[in-house]
Amino acid sequence: MSVSPLIRASRYGLLGTGILYGYSRNARLKKDAEDLKVRDSIKKSPETTAGEGTPPAPAIPAVAVPNQVPAQAPPAAPTPVQPAAIPVQEPAQPPVVASTP
């Protein structure tokens, strides 16, 4: 059974995209694992546990982030709106037709 060239090309394209994504994801995971090992070794080193060797972390200044709305109290709950009274009309009575037997 033959497969359309367009379908075949899309399959190979997706396969290549998946391989490239997997390669980049694996590299990122390796880097993160290495960073965690370094961080754990710093935490366990005797210089840092004794309080020496690393200076205290600098205080992070509060910086306004663009397009950020300042924290405010939540708005009050809206008051319920009563629906307007709709006049109801009685249905018109059908005309009475006298029937003779």
C-alpha positions, 0 to 999 in steps of 0.5 A, a space after each residue: 500500500 502506498 502512502 502519500 508523499 505529504 504524509 511521509 514527509 510529515 512523519 519524518 519531520 515529526 520524527 526529526 523534531 522529536 529527536 531534536 527535542 529529546 536531545 535538548 531536553 536531555 542536555 537541560 536535565 543533565 545540566 540541572 542535575 549537575 547544578 543540584 550536585 554542586 548545590 548539595 556539595 556546597 550545603 554539605 561542605 564544612 566551611 558553610 556549616 560553620 558559618 564561614 566561607 560564604 558571605 551572607 546573601 545580599 538583600 534583594 531590593 524590591 523592584 516594580 515589575 512592568 505591567 504589574 497591578 499593585 495588590 489591592 483588596 478584592 472588589 466588593 461583591 456586586 449587589 443582586 439586580 432584581 429583574 424588571 417586571 414584565 407585564 403579562 398579557 392574557 392570551 386572547 380568547 378564540 371567537 366563539 363559533 356557534 355550531 348547529 347540529 
